[in-house]
Amino acid sequence: MEIKKLFDRADILLERVEKLLANPQPSATLRPEEAIAYRWRRNTHGEGRLQAVHQTHPLKLSD
């Protein structure tokens, strides 16, 4: 019974990988001169992307 459970889980994983490969998301071209930094953002579906940070908070280490 353990081997059947393993194969079922592997099948589910392969289906998820196939979906990702069938519908690739466009990758963002990172241009360091356009932003101070980049941060990783996730949406409610768990999909992530890099988002440019154009300005930072004026908080100082001494605060």
PABA-166819 format. One line per field, with one value per atom (N, C-alpha, C, O): residue number from 1; atom name; x, y, z. Coordinates in steps of 0.02 Angstrom, whole numbers, plus 50000, padded with zeros to 5 digits. Each point is the difference from the previous one (the first is absolute). Example, Ala and Ser with C-alpha at 12.3 -4.5 7.8 and 13.67 -1.06 7.14 Angstrom:
BEGIN
k	(1 | 1 | 1 | 1 | 2 | 2 | 2 | 2);
a	(N | CA | C | O | N | CA | C | O);
u	(50660 | 49955 | 50045 | 50052 | 49930 | 50042 | 49961 | 50025);
v	(49716 | 50059 | 50060 | 49999 | 50054 | 50059 | 50055 | 50055);
w	(50390 | 50000 | 50000 | 50033 | 49931 | 50003 | 50037 | 50008);
END
This chain:
BEGIN
k	(1 | 1 | 1 | 1 | 2 | 2 | 2 | 2 | 3 | 3 | 3 | 3 | 4 | 4 | 4 | 4 | 5 | 5 | 5 | 5 | 6 | 6 | 6 | 6 | 7 | 7 | 7 | 7 | 8 | 8 | 8 | 8 | 9 | 9 | 9 | 9 | 10 | 10 | 10 | 10 | 11 | 11 | 11 | 11 | 12 | 12 | 12 | 12 | 13 | 13 | 13 | 13 | 14 | 14 | 14 | 14 | 15 | 15 | 15 | 15 | 16 | 16 | 16 | 16 | 17 | 17 | 17 | 17 | 18 | 18 | 18 | 18 | 19 | 19 | 19 | 19 | 20 | 20 | 20 | 20 | 21 | 21 | 21 | 21 | 22 | 22 | 22 | 22 | 23 | 23 | 23 | 23 | 24 | 24 | 24 | 24 | 25 | 25 | 25 | 25 | 26 | 26 | 26 | 26 | 27 | 27 | 27 | 27 | 28 | 28 | 28 | 28 | 29 | 29 | 29 | 29 | 30 | 30 | 30 | 30 | 31 | 31 | 31 | 31 | 32 | 32 | 32 | 32 | 33 | 33 | 33 | 33 | 34 | 34 | 34 | 34 | 35 | 35 | 35 | 35 | 36 | 36 | 36 | 36 | 37 | 37 | 37 | 37 | 38 | 38 | 38 | 38 | 39 | 39 | 39 | 39 | 40 | 40 | 40 | 40 | 41 | 41 | 41 | 41 | 42 | 42 | 42 | 42 | 43 | 43 | 43 | 43 | 44 | 44 | 44 | 44 | 45 | 45 | 45 | 45 | 46 | 46 | 46 | 46 | 47 | 47 | 47 | 47 | 48 | 48 | 48 | 48 | 49 | 49 | 49 | 49 | 50 | 50 | 50 | 50 | 51 | 51 | 51 | 51 | 52 | 52 | 52 | 52 | 53 | 53 | 53 | 53 | 54 | 54 | 54 | 54 | 55 | 55 | 55 | 55 | 56 | 56 | 56 | 56 | 57 | 57 | 57 | 57 | 58 | 58 | 58 | 58 | 59 | 59 | 59 | 59 | 60 | 60 | 60 | 60 | 61 | 61 | 61 | 61 | 62 | 62 | 62 | 62 | 63 | 63 | 63 | 63);
a	(N | CA | C | O | N | CA | C | O | N | CA | C | O | N | CA | C | O | N | CA | C | O | N | CA | C | O | N | CA | C | O | N | CA | C | O | N | CA | C | O | N | CA | C | O | N | CA | C | O | N | CA | C | O | N | CA | C | O | N | CA | C | O | N | CA | C | O | N | CA | C | O | N | CA | C | O | N | CA | C | O | N | CA | C | O | N | CA | C | O | N | CA | C | O | N | CA | C | O | N | CA | C | O | N | CA | C | O | N | CA | C | O | N | CA | C | O | N | CA | C | O | N | CA | C | O | N | CA | C | O | N | CA | C | O | N | CA | C | O | N | CA | C | O | N | CA | C | O | N | CA | C | O | N | CA | C | O | N | CA | C | O | N | CA | C | O | N | CA | C | O | N | CA | C | O | N | CA | C | O | N | CA | C | O | N | CA | C | O | N | CA | C | O | N | CA | C | O | N | CA | C | O | N | CA | C | O | N | CA | C | O | N | CA | C | O | N | CA | C | O | N | CA | C | O | N | CA | C | O | N | CA | C | O | N | CA | C | O | N | CA | C | O | N | CA | C | O | N | CA | C | O | N | CA | C | O | N | CA | C | O | N | CA | C | O | N | CA | C | O | N | CA | C | O | N | CA | C | O | N | CA | C | O);
u	(50041 | 49959 | 50043 | 49981 | 50076 | 50045 | 50024 | 50005 | 50010 | 50026 | 49946 | 50015 | 49922 | 49945 | 49994 | 49990 | 50015 | 49995 | 50057 | 49990 | 50070 | 50057 | 49989 | 50013 | 49962 | 49987 | 49944 | 50003 | 49946 | 49946 | 50027 | 49983 | 50059 | 50029 | 50047 | 50001 | 50037 | 50045 | 49960 | 50019 | 49924 | 49957 | 49972 | 49998 | 49981 | 49975 | 50055 | 49988 | 50072 | 50056 | 50016 | 50012 | 49988 | 50013 | 49947 | 50016 | 49922 | 49947 | 50012 | 49990 | 50031 | 50015 | 50058 | 49999 | 50053 | 50059 | 49980 | 50022 | 49937 | 49978 | 49960 | 50008 | 49951 | 49963 | 50047 | 49991 | 50060 | 50048 | 50039 | 50012 | 50006 | 50038 | 49957 | 50025 | 49911 | 49955 | 49983 | 49989 | 50009 | 49982 | 50054 | 49989 | 50068 | 50053 | 49982 | 49972 | 50045 | 49989 | 50058 | 50057 | 49928 | 50055 | 50047 | 49978 | 50085 | 50049 | 50014 | 50005 | 50003 | 50015 | 50075 | 50041 | 49974 | 50070 | 50020 | 49972 | 50078 | 50023 | 50051 | 50051 | 49936 | 50047 | 50020 | 49960 | 50100 | 50021 | 49997 | 49991 | 50018 | 49999 | 49930 | 49994 | 49954 | 49931 | 49973 | 49950 | 50080 | 49973 | 50057 | 50056 | 49928 | 50048 | 50010 | 50055 | 49890 | 50001 | 49940 | 49958 | 50039 | 49942 | 49977 | 50040 | 49894 | 49974 | 49954 | 49970 | 50024 | 49959 | 49929 | 49988 | 49963 | 49930 | 49962 | 50012 | 49942 | 49956 | 49928 | 49980 | 49982 | 49929 | 49962 | 50031 | 49903 | 49960 | 50004 | 49982 | 50040 | 50006 | 50070 | 50013 | 50030 | 50067 | 50050 | 50058 | 49921 | 50046 | 50041 | 49974 | 50090 | 50044 | 50033 | 50004 | 50019 | 50037 | 50042 | 49989 | 50060 | 50042 | 49968 | 49977 | 50022 | 49972 | 50054 | 50036 | 49970 | 50051 | 49982 | 49942 | 50109 | 49992 | 50032 | 50061 | 49899 | 50025 | 50021 | 50044 | 49925 | 50021 | 49993 | 49958 | 50082 | 50000 | 49974 | 49994 | 49992 | 49977 | 50060 | 50055 | 49935 | 50057 | 50022 | 50035 | 49947 | 50020 | 50076 | 50029 | 50001 | 50072 | 50015 | 49957 | 50101 | 50019 | 50000 | 49989 | 50024 | 50003 | 49930 | 49995 | 49953 | 49931 | 49977 | 49944);
v	(49940 | 50060 | 50063 | 50050 | 49948 | 50058 | 50020 | 50060 | 49891 | 50015 | 50033 | 50044 | 49936 | 50031 | 50073 | 50044 | 49970 | 50069 | 50042 | 50057 | 49914 | 50035 | 50017 | 50056 | 49895 | 50013 | 50051 | 50040 | 49958 | 50050 | 50070 | 50047 | 49961 | 50066 | 50022 | 50059 | 49895 | 50017 | 50022 | 50046 | 49921 | 50018 | 50071 | 50039 | 49978 | 50067 | 50052 | 50053 | 49932 | 50045 | 50010 | 50057 | 49890 | 50006 | 50042 | 50038 | 49955 | 50041 | 50074 | 50042 | 49974 | 50070 | 50027 | 50056 | 49903 | 50021 | 50010 | 50047 | 49908 | 50006 | 50064 | 50033 | 49987 | 50063 | 50059 | 50046 | 49953 | 50055 | 50004 | 50054 | 49889 | 49999 | 50018 | 50028 | 49956 | 50015 | 50074 | 50026 | 50008 | 50071 | 50040 | 50024 | 49983 | 50037 | 50074 | 50030 | 49998 | 50071 | 50040 | 49978 | 50079 | 50040 | 50022 | 50023 | 49971 | 50020 | 50074 | 50027 | 50005 | 50072 | 50010 | 49962 | 50087 | 50017 | 50048 | 50054 | 49927 | 50042 | 50049 | 49981 | 50082 | 50053 | 50036 | 50039 | 49949 | 50029 | 50076 | 50030 | 50002 | 50074 | 50029 | 50060 | 49900 | 50025 | 50000 | 50034 | 49930 | 49996 | 49995 | 49979 | 50040 | 49994 | 49927 | 49978 | 49985 | 49930 | 49965 | 50031 | 49904 | 49960 | 49957 | 49977 | 50012 | 49957 | 49948 | 50012 | 49931 | 49945 | 50010 | 50010 | 49988 | 50007 | 49938 | 49973 | 50004 | 49944 | 50024 | 50043 | 49927 | 50016 | 49947 | 49956 | 50048 | 49953 | 49929 | 49954 | 50036 | 49932 | 49971 | 49944 | 50093 | 49975 | 50012 | 49981 | 50052 | 50016 | 50060 | 50048 | 49951 | 50054 | 50036 | 49974 | 50087 | 50039 | 50051 | 50014 | 50013 | 50052 | 50068 | 50013 | 50029 | 50067 | 50051 | 49993 | 50057 | 50052 | 50044 | 50016 | 50004 | 50047 | 50065 | 50003 | 50049 | 50063 | 50049 | 50042 | 49955 | 50044 | 49962 | 49956 | 50063 | 49966 | 50047 | 50060 | 49911 | 50039 | 50037 | 49972 | 50089 | 50038 | 49978 | 50038 | 49903 | 49975 | 49990 | 49972 | 50050 | 49993 | 49947 | 49987 | 49984 | 49950 | 50029 | 49963 | 50101 | 50031 | 50011 | 50016 | 49977 | 50011 | 49945 | 50002);
w	(50000 | 50000 | 50000 | 49970 | 50062 | 50003 | 49930 | 49985 | 49973 | 49933 | 49958 | 49960 | 50049 | 49962 | 50021 | 49958 | 50107 | 50024 | 49972 | 49981 | 50016 | 49972 | 49926 | 49979 | 49983 | 49929 | 49990 | 49953 | 50089 | 49995 | 50012 | 49964 | 50086 | 50015 | 49944 | 49982 | 49991 | 49944 | 49939 | 49964 | 50025 | 49943 | 50009 | 49952 | 50108 | 50014 | 49989 | 49971 | 50053 | 49991 | 49925 | 49979 | 49983 | 49928 | 49965 | 49954 | 50067 | 49970 | 50013 | 49956 | 50105 | 50016 | 49960 | 49976 | 50016 | 49960 | 49927 | 49968 | 50006 | 49931 | 49989 | 49948 | 50100 | 49994 | 49997 | 49961 | 50081 | 50001 | 49934 | 49974 | 49999 | 49938 | 49940 | 49951 | 50052 | 49944 | 49996 | 49945 | 50112 | 50002 | 50036 | 50056 | 49914 | 50034 | 50007 | 49955 | 50102 | 50011 | 49970 | 50003 | 49968 | 49972 | 50056 | 50053 | 49935 | 50051 | 49992 | 49945 | 50111 | 50000 | 49987 | 50026 | 49934 | 49989 | 50055 | 50007 | 50031 | 50055 | 49975 | 49971 | 50042 | 49982 | 50064 | 50026 | 50000 | 50063 | 50001 | 50053 | 49890 | 49999 | 50008 | 50013 | 49981 | 50006 | 50071 | 50013 | 50032 | 50068 | 50051 | 49984 | 50077 | 50055 | 50019 | 50015 | 49984 | 50019 | 49969 | 49968 | 50041 | 49978 | 50058 | 50041 | 49964 | 50052 | 49968 | 49947 | 50086 | 49976 | 50025 | 50059 | 49895 | 50017 | 49978 | 49946 | 50096 | 49983 | 49998 | 50038 | 49915 | 49999 | 50040 | 50030 | 49971 | 50041 | 49975 | 50036 | 49903 | 49972 | 50012 | 49978 | 50055 | 50015 | 49945 | 50006 | 49940 | 49946 | 50019 | 50029 | 49956 | 50021 | 49942 | 49944 | 50070 | 49951 | 50037 | 50059 | 49907 | 50029 | 49985 | 49944 | 50107 | 49992 | 50016 | 50049 | 49909 | 50010 | 50059 | 50011 | 50028 | 50055 | 49976 | 49989 | 50002 | 49972 | 50054 | 49989 | 50069 | 50054 | 50066 | 50007 | 50041 | 50064 | 50054 | 49990 | 50066 | 50058 | 50030 | 50001 | 50024 | 50026 | 50070 | 50034 | 49988 | 50065 | 50003 | 49953 | 50101 | 50009 | 50053 | 50042 | 49957 | 50049 | 50070 | 50048 | 49959 | 50067 | 50030 | 50059 | 49901 | 50025 | 50046 | 50024);
END
